[in-house]
Amino acid sequence: MSNGAFELFSLGLVAAMSVIAVAEGTLLAGIVSVVFGLLVLACGFKTKRLRVFVVGMAGGAAGLIQIAVVATSLIALFSWVNLAVLGAVIILLASFLEKRVGAIGDWQLALREHFVA
């Protein structure tokens, strides 16, 4: 398959899965969208095609957003316990990212070199 056809196919696959996830609005549709997004992402990484990699990342993100929307509809988001847990998670995530800012930069550089080479 040529480069353009492969990129067009991956874009169409991820776009279809993302639209289905949003239209269905179910947890299963979100999970399927994440799985197909990750498959396209892995394929783009293996073949060193940046566009395919980014499209797969976008499809996985769309599926994760759908999962988050379904999860928030299942719980009462604004109860005191949920707000306390959400605050603790945000603080822990910020601490984790702050400690690993150098490693994230190294990972980003390695990823950029992977697609250039």
C-alpha positions in Angstrom: 0.0 0.0 0.0 1.4 3.4 -0.9 2.2 6.1 1.7 -0.8 8.3 0.8 -3.3 5.4 0.7 -2.0 4.1 4.0 -2.3 7.5 5.7 -5.8 8.0 4.2 -6.9 4.6 5.4 -5.7 5.2 8.9 -7.3 8.6 9.0 -10.6 7.1 7.8 -10.5 4.3 10.3 -9.8 6.5 13.3 -12.3 9.1 12.2 -15.0 6.4 11.8 -14.2 5.0 15.2 -14.3 8.4 16.9 -17.6 9.3 15.2 -19.1 6.0 16.3 -17.8 6.5 19.9 -19.4 10.0 20.1 -22.7 8.9 18.3 -23.1 5.8 20.4 -22.2 7.4 23.7 -21.5 4.1 25.4 -18.5 2.9 27.3 -17.9 0.0 24.8 -17.8 2.5 21.9 -15.2 4.6 23.8 -13.1 1.5 24.5 -13.2 0.4 20.9 -12.2 3.8 19.8 -9.2 3.8 22.2 -8.2 0.3 20.9 -8.3 1.3 17.2 -6.5 4.6 18.0 -3.7 2.7 19.8 -3.4 0.2 16.9 -3.1 3.0 14.4 -0.6 4.8 16.7 1.5 1.6 17.0 1.4 1.1 13.2 2.5 4.7 12.6 5.3 4.3 15.1 6.5 1.0 13.6 6.4 2.4 10.0 7.9 5.8 11.1 4.9 7.8 9.7 4.3 10.8 11.8 0.9 11.6 10.4 -0.4 8.1 11.1 1.1 8.3 14.6 -0.7 11.6 15.3 -4.0 10.4 13.9 -3.8 7.3 16.1 -3.1 9.5 19.1 -6.1 11.7 18.3 -8.3 8.7 17.9 -7.2 7.3 21.3 -7.7 10.7 22.9 -11.3 10.9 21.4 -12.0 7.5 22.9 -10.6 8.5 26.3 -12.8 11.6 26.2 -15.8 9.5 25.5 -15.0 7.2 28.4 -14.6 10.2 30.7 -18.0 11.6 29.6 -19.7 8.2 30.3 -17.9 7.9 33.6 -19.0 11.3 34.8 -22.6 10.6 33.9 -22.4 7.5 36.1 -21.4 9.3 39.2 -22.4 12.5 40.9 -19.5 14.7 40.0 -20.0 17.5 42.5 -20.4 15.6 45.7 -17.8 16.5 48.4 -16.0 13.2 48.3 -15.6 13.3 44.5 -14.3 16.8 44.6 -11.8 15.8 47.2 -10.6 12.8 45.2 -10.4 14.9 42.0 -8.3 17.6 43.9 -5.9 14.9 45.2 -5.5 13.3 41.7 -4.7 16.7 40.2 -2.1 17.5 42.9 -0.5 14.0 42.5 -0.5 14.4 38.7 1.1 17.8 38.8 3.8 16.5 41.3 4.5 13.5 39.0 4.9 15.8 35.9 7.0 18.3 37.8 9.5 15.6 38.9 9.8 14.1 35.5 10.0 17.2 33.3 13.5 16.3 32.2 12.6 12.7 31.4 9.6 13.9 29.4 11.8 16.3 27.4 14.3 13.4 26.7 11.4 11.2 25.6 10.1 13.9 23.3 13.5 14.3 21.7 13.9 10.6 21.2 10.4 10.4 19.6 11.3 13.3 17.3 14.5 11.6 16.2 12.6 8.4 15.6 10.4 10.0 13.0 13.1 12.0 11.4 15.5 9.1 10.9 
